[in-house]
Amino acid sequence: MAKVIAVSGEVYLLLKRAKRPDESFSKVIKRSLEGTSKLSDIVGSKTISTEDWKKVKAKIKKTEAVTISKLAG
């Protein structure tokens, strides 16, 4: 039996972003509450653009280089 709940606009946007194309909002909430969300859950969901992902990868690579340099002394 369906129930109606009210959420803020901010929460709605978060749910909408987490929602997969074939998924209901109820399933998004259930998945989130069960703690079964993984990074692999958003693969292909266009949560991040290819351009932004390349920027993230470059930043990670730079940070790794700095960390390795610091550890090497």
mmJSON file of the N, C-alpha and C atoms, coordinates in Angstrom:
{"data_MODEL":{"atom_site":{
"group_PDB":["ATOM","ATOM","ATOM","ATOM","ATOM","ATOM","ATOM","ATOM","ATOM","ATOM","ATOM","ATOM","ATOM","ATOM","ATOM","ATOM","ATOM","ATOM","ATOM","ATOM","ATOM","ATOM","ATOM","ATOM","ATOM","ATOM","ATOM","ATOM","ATOM","ATOM","ATOM","ATOM","ATOM","ATOM","ATOM","ATOM","ATOM","ATOM","ATOM","ATOM","ATOM","ATOM","ATOM","ATOM","ATOM","ATOM","ATOM","ATOM","ATOM","ATOM","ATOM","ATOM","ATOM","ATOM","ATOM","ATOM","ATOM","ATOM","ATOM","ATOM","ATOM","ATOM","ATOM","ATOM","ATOM","ATOM","ATOM","ATOM","ATOM","ATOM","ATOM","ATOM","ATOM","ATOM","ATOM","ATOM","ATOM","ATOM","ATOM","ATOM","ATOM","ATOM","ATOM","ATOM","ATOM","ATOM","ATOM","ATOM","ATOM","ATOM","ATOM","ATOM","ATOM","ATOM","ATOM","ATOM","ATOM","ATOM","ATOM","ATOM","ATOM","ATOM","ATOM","ATOM","ATOM","ATOM","ATOM","ATOM","ATOM","ATOM","ATOM","ATOM","ATOM","ATOM","ATOM","ATOM","ATOM","ATOM","ATOM","ATOM","ATOM","ATOM","ATOM","ATOM","ATOM","ATOM","ATOM","ATOM","ATOM","ATOM","ATOM","ATOM","ATOM","ATOM","ATOM","ATOM","ATOM","ATOM","ATOM","ATOM","ATOM","ATOM","ATOM","ATOM","ATOM","ATOM","ATOM","ATOM","ATOM","ATOM","ATOM","ATOM","ATOM","ATOM","ATOM","ATOM","ATOM","ATOM","ATOM","ATOM","ATOM","ATOM","ATOM","ATOM","ATOM","ATOM","ATOM","ATOM","ATOM","ATOM","ATOM","ATOM","ATOM","ATOM","ATOM","ATOM","ATOM","ATOM","ATOM","ATOM","ATOM","ATOM","ATOM","ATOM","ATOM","ATOM","ATOM","ATOM","ATOM","ATOM","ATOM","ATOM","ATOM","ATOM","ATOM","ATOM","ATOM","ATOM","ATOM","ATOM","ATOM","ATOM","ATOM","ATOM","ATOM","ATOM","ATOM","ATOM","ATOM","ATOM","ATOM","ATOM","ATOM","ATOM","ATOM","ATOM","ATOM","ATOM","ATOM"],
"id":[1,2,3,4,5,6,7,8,9,10,11,12,13,14,15,16,17,18,19,20,21,22,23,24,25,26,27,28,29,30,31,32,33,34,35,36,37,38,39,40,41,42,43,44,45,46,47,48,49,50,51,52,53,54,55,56,57,58,59,60,61,62,63,64,65,66,67,68,69,70,71,72,73,74,75,76,77,78,79,80,81,82,83,84,85,86,87,88,89,90,91,92,93,94,95,96,97,98,99,100,101,102,103,104,105,106,107,108,109,110,111,112,113,114,115,116,117,118,119,120,121,122,123,124,125,126,127,128,129,130,131,132,133,134,135,136,137,138,139,140,141,142,143,144,145,146,147,148,149,150,151,152,153,154,155,156,157,158,159,160,161,162,163,164,165,166,167,168,169,170,171,172,173,174,175,176,177,178,179,180,181,182,183,184,185,186,187,188,189,190,191,192,193,194,195,196,197,198,199,200,201,202,203,204,205,206,207,208,209,210,211,212,213,214,215,216,217,218,219],
"type_symbol":["N","C","C","N","C","C","N","C","C","N","C","C","N","C","C","N","C","C","N","C","C","N","C","C","N","C","C","N","C","C","N","C","C","N","C","C","N","C","C","N","C","C","N","C","C","N","C","C","N","C","C","N","C","C","N","C","C","N","C","C","N","C","C","N","C","C","N","C","C","N","C","C","N","C","C","N","C","C","N","C","C","N","C","C","N","C","C","N","C","C","N","C","C","N","C","C","N","C","C","N","C","C","N","C","C","N","C","C","N","C","C","N","C","C","N","C","C","N","C","C","N","C","C","N","C","C","N","C","C","N","C","C","N","C","C","N","C","C","N","C","C","N","C","C","N","C","C","N","C","C","N","C","C","N","C","C","N","C","C","N","C","C","N","C","C","N","C","C","N","C","C","N","C","C","N","C","C","N","C","C","N","C","C","N","C","C","N","C","C","N","C","C","N","C","C","N","C","C","N","C","C","N","C","C","N","C","C","N","C","C","N","C","C","N","C","C","N","C","C"],
"label_atom_id":["N","CA","C","N","CA","C","N","CA","C","N","CA","C","N","CA","C","N","CA","C","N","CA","C","N","CA","C","N","CA","C","N","CA","C","N","CA","C","N","CA","C","N","CA","C","N","CA","C","N","CA","C","N","CA","C","N","CA","C","N","CA","C","N","CA","C","N","CA","C","N","CA","C","N","CA","C","N","CA","C","N","CA","C","N","CA","C","N","CA","C","N","CA","C","N","CA","C","N","CA","C","N","CA","C","N","CA","C","N","CA","C","N","CA","C","N","CA","C","N","CA","C","N","CA","C","N","CA","C","N","CA","C","N","CA","C","N","CA","C","N","CA","C","N","CA","C","N","CA","C","N","CA","C","N","CA","C","N","CA","C","N","CA","C","N","CA","C","N","CA","C","N","CA","C","N","CA","C","N","CA","C","N","CA","C","N","CA","C","N","CA","C","N","CA","C","N","CA","C","N","CA","C","N","CA","C","N","CA","C","N","CA","C","N","CA","C","N","CA","C","N","CA","C","N","CA","C","N","CA","C","N","CA","C","N","CA","C","N","CA","C","N","CA","C","N","CA","C","N","CA","C","N","CA","C"],
"label_alt_id":[null,null,null,null,null,null,null,null,null,null,null,null,null,null,null,null,null,null,null,null,null,null,null,null,null,null,null,null,null,null,null,null,null,null,null,null,null,null,null,null,null,null,null,null,null,null,null,null,null,null,null,null,null,null,null,null,null,null,null,null,null,null,null,null,null,null,null,null,null,null,null,null,null,null,null,null,null,null,null,null,null,null,null,null,null,null,null,null,null,null,null,null,null,null,null,null,null,null,null,null,null,null,null,null,null,null,null,null,null,null,null,null,null,null,null,null,null,null,null,null,null,null,null,null,null,null,null,null,null,null,null,null,null,null,null,null,null,null,null,null,null,null,null,null,null,null,null,null,null,null,null,null,null,null,null,null,null,null,null,null,null,null,null,null,null,null,null,null,null,null,null,null,null,null,null,null,null,null,null,null,null,null,null,null,null,null,null,null,null,null,null,null,null,null,null,null,null,null,null,null,null,null,null,null,null,null,null,null,null,null,null,null,null,null,null,null,null,null,null],
"label_comp_id":["MET","MET","MET","ALA","ALA","ALA","LYS","LYS","LYS","VAL","VAL","VAL","ILE","ILE","ILE","ALA","ALA","ALA","VAL","VAL","VAL","SER","SER","SER","GLY","GLY","GLY","GLU","GLU","GLU","VAL","VAL","VAL","TYR","TYR","TYR","LEU","LEU","LEU","LEU","LEU","LEU","LEU","LEU","LEU","LYS","LYS","LYS","ARG","ARG","ARG","ALA","ALA","ALA","LYS","LYS","LYS","ARG","ARG","ARG","PRO","PRO","PRO","ASP","ASP","ASP","GLU","GLU","GLU","SER","SER","SER","PHE","PHE","PHE","SER","SER","SER","LYS","LYS","LYS","VAL","VAL","VAL","ILE","ILE","ILE","LYS","LYS","LYS","ARG","ARG","ARG","SER","SER","SER","LEU","LEU","LEU","GLU","GLU","GLU","GLY","GLY","GLY","THR","THR","THR","SER","SER","SER","LYS","LYS","LYS","LEU","LEU","LEU","SER","SER","SER","ASP","ASP","ASP","ILE","ILE","ILE","VAL","VAL","VAL","GLY","GLY","GLY","SER","SER","SER","LYS","LYS","LYS","THR","THR","THR","ILE","ILE","ILE","SER","SER","SER","THR","THR","THR","GLU","GLU","GLU","ASP","ASP","ASP","TRP","TRP","TRP","LYS","LYS","LYS","LYS","LYS","LYS","VAL","VAL","VAL","LYS","LYS","LYS","ALA","ALA","ALA","LYS","LYS","LYS","ILE","ILE","ILE","LYS","LYS","LYS","LYS","LYS","LYS","THR","THR","THR","GLU","GLU","GLU","ALA","ALA","ALA","VAL","VAL","VAL","THR","THR","THR","ILE","ILE","ILE","SER","SER","SER","LYS","LYS","LYS","LEU","LEU","LEU","ALA","ALA","ALA","GLY","GLY","GLY"],
"label_asym_id":["A","A","A","A","A","A","A","A","A","A","A","A","A","A","A","A","A","A","A","A","A","A","A","A","A","A","A","A","A","A","A","A","A","A","A","A","A","A","A","A","A","A","A","A","A","A","A","A","A","A","A","A","A","A","A","A","A","A","A","A","A","A","A","A","A","A","A","A","A","A","A","A","A","A","A","A","A","A","A","A","A","A","A","A","A","A","A","A","A","A","A","A","A","A","A","A","A","A","A","A","A","A","A","A","A","A","A","A","A","A","A","A","A","A","A","A","A","A","A","A","A","A","A","A","A","A","A","A","A","A","A","A","A","A","A","A","A","A","A","A","A","A","A","A","A","A","A","A","A","A","A","A","A","A","A","A","A","A","A","A","A","A","A","A","A","A","A","A","A","A","A","A","A","A","A","A","A","A","A","A","A","A","A","A","A","A","A","A","A","A","A","A","A","A","A","A","A","A","A","A","A","A","A","A","A","A","A","A","A","A","A","A","A","A","A","A","A","A","A"],
"label_entity_id":["1","1","1","1","1","1","1","1","1","1","1","1","1","1","1","1","1","1","1","1","1","1","1","1","1","1","1","1","1","1","1","1","1","1","1","1","1","1","1","1","1","1","1","1","1","1","1","1","1","1","1","1","1","1","1","1","1","1","1","1","1","1","1","1","1","1","1","1","1","1","1","1","1","1","1","1","1","1","1","1","1","1","1","1","1","1","1","1","1","1","1","1","1","1","1","1","1","1","1","1","1","1","1","1","1","1","1","1","1","1","1","1","1","1","1","1","1","1","1","1","1","1","1","1","1","1","1","1","1","1","1","1","1","1","1","1","1","1","1","1","1","1","1","1","1","1","1","1","1","1","1","1","1","1","1","1","1","1","1","1","1","1","1","1","1","1","1","1","1","1","1","1","1","1","1","1","1","1","1","1","1","1","1","1","1","1","1","1","1","1","1","1","1","1","1","1","1","1","1","1","1","1","1","1","1","1","1","1","1","1","1","1","1","1","1","1","1","1","1"],
"label_seq_id":[1,1,1,2,2,2,3,3,3,4,4,4,5,5,5,6,6,6,7,7,7,8,8,8,9,9,9,10,10,10,11,11,11,12,12,12,13,13,13,14,14,14,15,15,15,16,16,16,17,17,17,18,18,18,19,19,19,20,20,20,21,21,21,22,22,22,23,23,23,24,24,24,25,25,25,26,26,26,27,27,27,28,28,28,29,29,29,30,30,30,31,31,31,32,32,32,33,33,33,34,34,34,35,35,35,36,36,36,37,37,37,38,38,38,39,39,39,40,40,40,41,41,41,42,42,42,43,43,43,44,44,44,45,45,45,46,46,46,47,47,47,48,48,48,49,49,49,50,50,50,51,51,51,52,52,52,53,53,53,54,54,54,55,55,55,56,56,56,57,57,57,58,58,58,59,59,59,60,60,60,61,61,61,62,62,62,63,63,63,64,64,64,65,65,65,66,66,66,67,67,67,68,68,68,69,69,69,70,70,70,71,71,71,72,72,72,73,73,73],
"pdbx_PDB_ins_code":[null,null,null,null,null,null,null,null,null,null,null,null,null,null,null,null,null,null,null,null,null,null,null,null,null,null,null,null,null,null,null,null,null,null,null,null,null,null,null,null,null,null,null,null,null,null,null,null,null,null,null,null,null,null,null,null,null,null,null,null,null,null,null,null,null,null,null,null,null,null,null,null,null,null,null,null,null,null,null,null,null,null,null,null,null,null,null,null,null,null,null,null,null,null,null,null,null,null,null,null,null,null,null,null,null,null,null,null,null,null,null,null,null,null,null,null,null,null,null,null,null,null,null,null,null,null,null,null,null,null,null,null,null,null,null,null,null,null,null,null,null,null,null,null,null,null,null,null,null,null,null,null,null,null,null,null,null,null,null,null,null,null,null,null,null,null,null,null,null,null,null,null,null,null,null,null,null,null,null,null,null,null,null,null,null,null,null,null,null,null,null,null,null,null,null,null,null,null,null,null,null,null,null,null,null,null,null,null,null,null,null,null,null,null,null,null,null,null,null],
"Cartn_x":[0.837,0.0,0.892,0.679,1.482,1.126,2.14,1.976,2.558,2.03,2.518,3.355,4.548,5.398,5.833,6.168,6.661,8.165,8.891,10.328,10.652,11.735,12.145,12.638,12.727,13.247,14.661,15.464,16.842,16.884,16.049,16.001,15.507,14.512,13.997,15.116,15.921,17.018,18.046,18.325,19.251,18.698,17.407,16.78,16.787,16.482,16.445,17.824,18.864,20.235,20.636,20.163,20.511,19.687,18.583,17.64,18.212,18.127,18.523,17.362,17.646,16.574,15.384,15.622,14.551,14.062,14.33,14.077,13.037,12.208,11.233,11.905,11.289,11.82,11.781,10.78,10.698,11.922,12.336,13.513,14.787,14.87,16.037,16.128,15.014,14.985,15.338,14.745,15.012,16.481,17.036,18.443,19.342,19.014,19.816,19.737,18.546,18.37,19.004,19.042,19.652,21.175,21.698,23.146,23.818,23.111,23.694,24.22,24.277,24.785,26.289,26.74,28.162,28.496,29.758,30.188,29.761,29.83,29.453,27.969,27.159,25.735,25.464,26.384,26.132,26.838,27.572,28.255,27.23,27.483,26.593,25.381,25.267,24.087,24.267,25.404,25.719,25.711,26.111,26.2,27.333,28.379,29.523,29.858,30.183,30.498,31.879,32.119,33.419,34.519,34.243,35.222,35.557,34.53,34.772,35.508,35.185,35.862,37.345,37.677,39.083,39.799,39.117,39.695,39.947,38.985,39.12,40.306,40.398,41.51,42.859,42.932,44.183,44.54,43.556,43.788,44.266,43.641,44.045,45.49,45.817,47.176,48.191,47.868,48.756,48.918,47.823,47.864,48.692,48.534,49.331,50.816,51.181,52.582,53.152,52.387,52.828,53.0,52.046,52.113,53.332,53.574,54.727,56.023,56.055,57.25,57.503,56.448,56.583,57.013,56.473,56.827,58.269,58.731,60.103,61.124,60.654,61.495,62.341],
"Cartn_y":[-1.164,0.0,1.241,2.12,3.334,4.338,5.071,6.141,7.417,8.531,9.814,10.451,10.908,11.626,12.934,13.905,15.181,15.26,15.711,15.922,17.332,17.873,19.208,19.151,20.296,20.366,19.833,20.104,19.622,18.096,17.498,16.033,15.437,16.075,15.596,15.564,16.623,16.665,15.571,15.307,14.231,12.872,12.662,11.405,11.264,12.358,12.342,12.011,12.564,12.308,10.85,10.277,8.897,7.872,8.311,7.413,6.899,5.596,4.971,5.082,5.01,5.184,4.238,3.022,2.026,1.853,2.841,2.694,3.706,3.269,4.17,4.909,6.007,6.725,5.844,4.99,4.07,3.161,2.673,1.796,2.557,3.827,4.649,4.792,5.112,5.289,3.981,2.895,1.59,1.214,1.401,1.074,1.918,3.184,4.078,3.682,3.364,2.991,1.652,0.768,-0.538,-0.472,0.658,0.819,-0.028,-0.329,-1.182,-0.391,0.921,1.744,1.577,1.417,1.296,2.246,2.563,3.426,2.824,1.514,0.855,1.024,1.396,1.609,2.781,3.751,4.933,4.9,3.834,3.718,3.808,4.692,4.855,5.721,6.277,7.078,8.545,8.867,10.235,11.201,10.685,11.499,12.515,12.133,13.01,12.963,14.098,14.149,13.546,13.153,12.601,13.623,14.871,15.937,16.099,16.113,16.228,15.011,13.823,12.605,12.68,13.208,13.35,14.305,15.368,16.315,15.631,14.825,14.102,13.147,12.396,11.451,12.167,13.322,14.086,14.569,15.025,15.494,14.346,13.183,12.006,11.642,11.638,11.289,12.275,13.567,14.601,14.414,14.156,13.957,12.723,11.664,10.453,10.747,11.515,11.85,12.65,13.606,14.417,13.529,12.637,11.738,10.829,10.264,9.373,10.141,11.364,12.209,12.484,12.789,13.071,11.823,10.679,9.436,9.026,9.341,8.993,9.858,10.993,11.865,12.744],
"Cartn_z":[0.0,0.0,0.0,-0.921,-1.046,0.041,0.501,1.486,0.896,1.263,0.79,1.887,1.537,2.477,1.83,2.637,2.122,2.384,1.385,1.534,1.053,1.552,1.123,-0.316,-0.929,-2.293,-2.385,-1.356,-1.325,-1.301,-0.464,-0.371,-1.684,-2.298,-3.579,-4.624,-4.677,-5.647,-5.381,-4.089,-3.749,-4.178,-3.933,-4.35,-5.866,-6.543,-8.005,-8.576,-7.957,-8.413,-8.172,-7.068,-6.713,-7.48,-8.051,-8.727,-10.04,-10.209,-11.476,-12.454,-13.752,-14.742,-14.567,-14.13,-14.011,-12.574,-11.722,-10.295,-9.797,-8.864,-8.244,-7.086,-6.651,-5.502,-4.261,-4.146,-3.004,-2.957,-4.118,-4.168,-3.815,-4.236,-3.891,-2.373,-1.749,-0.295,0.4,-0.042,0.57,0.429,-0.764,-1.012,-0.106,0.031,0.872,2.345,2.806,4.214,4.536,3.573,3.8,3.749,3.286,3.246,2.196,1.124,0.087,-1.096,-0.97,-2.06,-2.179,-3.405,-3.684,-4.826,-4.958,-6.051,-7.388,-7.498,-8.751,-9.07,-8.068,-8.313,-9.241,-9.28,-10.101,-11.452,-11.718,-13.003,-14.127,-15.055,-16.197,-15.933,-14.74,-14.412,-14.775,-15.362,-15.781,-14.593,-13.43,-12.236,-12.368,-13.08,-13.307,-14.794,-15.349,-16.777,-17.024,-18.249,-18.617,-18.372,-18.698,-18.488,-17.013,-16.167,-14.727,-14.184,-14.704,-14.252,-14.593,-15.77,-16.152,-15.201,-14.791,-13.832,-12.486,-12.054,-10.785,-10.852,-11.943,-12.096,-12.082,-12.75,-12.777,-11.376,-10.63,-9.257,-8.366,-8.521,-7.737,-8.057,-9.342,-9.763,-9.182,-9.216,-8.67,-7.166,-6.479,-5.03,-4.679,-5.457,-5.221,-5.376,-6.4,-6.633,-5.46,-4.957,-3.818,-2.585,-2.362,-1.206,-1.286,-2.453,-2.635,-2.41,-2.924,-2.746,-1.262,-0.529,0.913,1.686,1.3,1.99,1.708,0.506,0.123,0.857,1.352,2.175,1.382],
"occupancy":[1.0,1.0,1.0,1.0,1.0,1.0,1.0,1.0,1.0,1.0,1.0,1.0,1.0,1.0,1.0,1.0,1.0,1.0,1.0,1.0,1.0,1.0,1.0,1.0,1.0,1.0,1.0,1.0,1.0,1.0,1.0,1.0,1.0,1.0,1.0,1.0,1.0,1.0,1.0,1.0,1.0,1.0,1.0,1.0,1.0,1.0,1.0,1.0,1.0,1.0,1.0,1.0,1.0,1.0,1.0,1.0,1.0,1.0,1.0,1.0,1.0,1.0,1.0,1.0,1.0,1.0,1.0,1.0,1.0,1.0,1.0,1.0,1.0,1.0,1.0,1.0,1.0,1.0,1.0,1.0,1.0,1.0,1.0,1.0,1.0,1.0,1.0,1.0,1.0,1.0,1.0,1.0,1.0,1.0,1.0,1.0,1.0,1.0,1.0,1.0,1.0,1.0,1.0,1.0,1.0,1.0,1.0,1.0,1.0,1.0,1.0,1.0,1.0,1.0,1.0,1.0,1.0,1.0,1.0,1.0,1.0,1.0,1.0,1.0,1.0,1.0,1.0,1.0,1.0,1.0,1.0,1.0,1.0,1.0,1.0,1.0,1.0,1.0,1.0,1.0,1.0,1.0,1.0,1.0,1.0,1.0,1.0,1.0,1.0,1.0,1.0,1.0,1.0,1.0,1.0,1.0,1.0,1.0,1.0,1.0,1.0,1.0,1.0,1.0,1.0,1.0,1.0,1.0,1.0,1.0,1.0,1.0,1.0,1.0,1.0,1.0,1.0,1.0,1.0,1.0,1.0,1.0,1.0,1.0,1.0,1.0,1.0,1.0,1.0,1.0,1.0,1.0,1.0,1.0,1.0,1.0,1.0,1.0,1.0,1.0,1.0,1.0,1.0,1.0,1.0,1.0,1.0,1.0,1.0,1.0,1.0,1.0,1.0,1.0,1.0,1.0,1.0,1.0,1.0],
"B_iso_or_equiv":[0.0,0.0,0.0,0.0,0.0,0.0,0.0,0.0,0.0,0.0,0.0,0.0,0.0,0.0,0.0,0.0,0.0,0.0,0.0,0.0,0.0,0.0,0.0,0.0,0.0,0.0,0.0,0.0,0.0,0.0,0.0,0.0,0.0,0.0,0.0,0.0,0.0,0.0,0.0,0.0,0.0,0.0,0.0,0.0,0.0,0.0,0.0,0.0,0.0,0.0,0.0,0.0,0.0,0.0,0.0,0.0,0.0,0.0,0.0,0.0,0.0,0.0,0.0,0.0,0.0,0.0,0.0,0.0,0.0,0.0,0.0,0.0,0.0,0.0,0.0,0.0,0.0,0.0,0.0,0.0,0.0,0.0,0.0,0.0,0.0,0.0,0.0,0.0,0.0,0.0,0.0,0.0,0.0,0.0,0.0,0.0,0.0,0.0,0.0,0.0,0.0,0.0,0.0,0.0,0.0,0.0,0.0,0.0,0.0,0.0,0.0,0.0,0.0,0.0,0.0,0.0,0.0,0.0,0.0,0.0,0.0,0.0,0.0,0.0,0.0,0.0,0.0,0.0,0.0,0.0,0.0,0.0,0.0,0.0,0.0,0.0,0.0,0.0,0.0,0.0,0.0,0.0,0.0,0.0,0.0,0.0,0.0,0.0,0.0,0.0,0.0,0.0,0.0,0.0,0.0,0.0,0.0,0.0,0.0,0.0,0.0,0.0,0.0,0.0,0.0,0.0,0.0,0.0,0.0,0.0,0.0,0.0,0.0,0.0,0.0,0.0,0.0,0.0,0.0,0.0,0.0,0.0,0.0,0.0,0.0,0.0,0.0,0.0,0.0,0.0,0.0,0.0,0.0,0.0,0.0,0.0,0.0,0.0,0.0,0.0,0.0,0.0,0.0,0.0,0.0,0.0,0.0,0.0,0.0,0.0,0.0,0.0,0.0,0.0,0.0,0.0,0.0,0.0,0.0],
"pdbx_formal_charge":[null,null,null,null,null,null,null,null,null,null,null,null,null,null,null,null,null,null,null,null,null,null,null,null,null,null,null,null,null,null,null,null,null,null,null,null,null,null,null,null,null,null,null,null,null,null,null,null,null,null,null,null,null,null,null,null,null,null,null,null,null,null,null,null,null,null,null,null,null,null,null,null,null,null,null,null,null,null,null,null,null,null,null,null,null,null,null,null,null,null,null,null,null,null,null,null,null,null,null,null,null,null,null,null,null,null,null,null,null,null,null,null,null,null,null,null,null,null,null,null,null,null,null,null,null,null,null,null,null,null,null,null,null,null,null,null,null,null,null,null,null,null,null,null,null,null,null,null,null,null,null,null,null,null,null,null,null,null,null,null,null,null,null,null,null,null,null,null,null,null,null,null,null,null,null,null,null,null,null,null,null,null,null,null,null,null,null,null,null,null,null,null,null,null,null,null,null,null,null,null,null,null,null,null,null,null,null,null,null,null,null,null,null,null,null,null,null,null,null],
"auth_seq_id":[1,1,1,2,2,2,3,3,3,4,4,4,5,5,5,6,6,6,7,7,7,8,8,8,9,9,9,10,10,10,11,11,11,12,12,12,13,13,13,14,14,14,15,15,15,16,16,16,17,17,17,18,18,18,19,19,19,20,20,20,21,21,21,22,22,22,23,23,23,24,24,24,25,25,25,26,26,26,27,27,27,28,28,28,29,29,29,30,30,30,31,31,31,32,32,32,33,33,33,34,34,34,35,35,35,36,36,36,37,37,37,38,38,38,39,39,39,40,40,40,41,41,41,42,42,42,43,43,43,44,44,44,45,45,45,46,46,46,47,47,47,48,48,48,49,49,49,50,50,50,51,51,51,52,52,52,53,53,53,54,54,54,55,55,55,56,56,56,57,57,57,58,58,58,59,59,59,60,60,60,61,61,61,62,62,62,63,63,63,64,64,64,65,65,65,66,66,66,67,67,67,68,68,68,69,69,69,70,70,70,71,71,71,72,72,72,73,73,73],
"auth_comp_id":["MET","MET","MET","ALA","ALA","ALA","LYS","LYS","LYS","VAL","VAL","VAL","ILE","ILE","ILE","ALA","ALA","ALA","VAL","VAL","VAL","SER","SER","SER","GLY","GLY","GLY","GLU","GLU","GLU","VAL","VAL","VAL","TYR","TYR","TYR","LEU","LEU","LEU","LEU","LEU","LEU","LEU","LEU","LEU","LYS","LYS","LYS","ARG","ARG","ARG","ALA","ALA","ALA","LYS","LYS","LYS","ARG","ARG","ARG","PRO","PRO","PRO","ASP","ASP","ASP","GLU","GLU","GLU","SER","SER","SER","PHE","PHE","PHE","SER","SER","SER","LYS","LYS","LYS","VAL","VAL","VAL","ILE","ILE","ILE","LYS","LYS","LYS","ARG","ARG","ARG","SER","SER","SER","LEU","LEU","LEU","GLU","GLU","GLU","GLY","GLY","GLY","THR","THR","THR","SER","SER","SER","LYS","LYS","LYS","LEU","LEU","LEU","SER","SER","SER","ASP","ASP","ASP","ILE","ILE","ILE","VAL","VAL","VAL","GLY","GLY","GLY","SER","SER","SER","LYS","LYS","LYS","THR","THR","THR","ILE","ILE","ILE","SER","SER","SER","THR","THR","THR","GLU","GLU","GLU","ASP","ASP","ASP","TRP","TRP","TRP","LYS","LYS","LYS","LYS","LYS","LYS","VAL","VAL","VAL","LYS","LYS","LYS","ALA","ALA","ALA","LYS","LYS","LYS","ILE","ILE","ILE","LYS","LYS","LYS","LYS","LYS","LYS","THR","THR","THR","GLU","GLU","GLU","ALA","ALA","ALA","VAL","VAL","VAL","THR","THR","THR","ILE","ILE","ILE","SER","SER","SER","LYS","LYS","LYS","LEU","LEU","LEU","ALA","ALA","ALA","GLY","GLY","GLY"],
"auth_asym_id":["A","A","A","A","A","A","A","A","A","A","A","A","A","A","A","A","A","A","A","A","A","A","A","A","A","A","A","A","A","A","A","A","A","A","A","A","A","A","A","A","A","A","A","A","A","A","A","A","A","A","A","A","A","A","A","A","A","A","A","A","A","A","A","A","A","A","A","A","A","A","A","A","A","A","A","A","A","A","A","A","A","A","A","A","A","A","A","A","A","A","A","A","A","A","A","A","A","A","A","A","A","A","A","A","A","A","A","A","A","A","A","A","A","A","A","A","A","A","A","A","A","A","A","A","A","A","A","A","A","A","A","A","A","A","A","A","A","A","A","A","A","A","A","A","A","A","A","A","A","A","A","A","A","A","A","A","A","A","A","A","A","A","A","A","A","A","A","A","A","A","A","A","A","A","A","A","A","A","A","A","A","A","A","A","A","A","A","A","A","A","A","A","A","A","A","A","A","A","A","A","A","A","A","A","A","A","A","A","A","A","A","A","A","A","A","A","A","A","A"],
"auth_atom_id":["N","CA","C","N","CA","C","N","CA","C","N","CA","C","N","CA","C","N","CA","C","N","CA","C","N","CA","C","N","CA","C","N","CA","C","N","CA","C","N","CA","C","N","CA","C","N","CA","C","N","CA","C","N","CA","C","N","CA","C","N","CA","C","N","CA","C","N","CA","C","N","CA","C","N","CA","C","N","CA","C","N","CA","C","N","CA","C","N","CA","C","N","CA","C","N","CA","C","N","CA","C","N","CA","C","N","CA","C","N","CA","C","N","CA","C","N","CA","C","N","CA","C","N","CA","C","N","CA","C","N","CA","C","N","CA","C","N","CA","C","N","CA","C","N","CA","C","N","CA","C","N","CA","C","N","CA","C","N","CA","C","N","CA","C","N","CA","C","N","CA","C","N","CA","C","N","CA","C","N","CA","C","N","CA","C","N","CA","C","N","CA","C","N","CA","C","N","CA","C","N","CA","C","N","CA","C","N","CA","C","N","CA","C","N","CA","C","N","CA","C","N","CA","C","N","CA","C","N","CA","C","N","CA","C","N","CA","C","N","CA","C","N","CA","C","N","CA","C","N","CA","C","N","CA","C"],
"pdbx_PDB_model_num":[1,1,1,1,1,1,1,1,1,1,1,1,1,1,1,1,1,1,1,1,1,1,1,1,1,1,1,1,1,1,1,1,1,1,1,1,1,1,1,1,1,1,1,1,1,1,1,1,1,1,1,1,1,1,1,1,1,1,1,1,1,1,1,1,1,1,1,1,1,1,1,1,1,1,1,1,1,1,1,1,1,1,1,1,1,1,1,1,1,1,1,1,1,1,1,1,1,1,1,1,1,1,1,1,1,1,1,1,1,1,1,1,1,1,1,1,1,1,1,1,1,1,1,1,1,1,1,1,1,1,1,1,1,1,1,1,1,1,1,1,1,1,1,1,1,1,1,1,1,1,1,1,1,1,1,1,1,1,1,1,1,1,1,1,1,1,1,1,1,1,1,1,1,1,1,1,1,1,1,1,1,1,1,1,1,1,1,1,1,1,1,1,1,1,1,1,1,1,1,1,1,1,1,1,1,1,1,1,1,1,1,1,1,1,1,1,1,1,1]
}}}
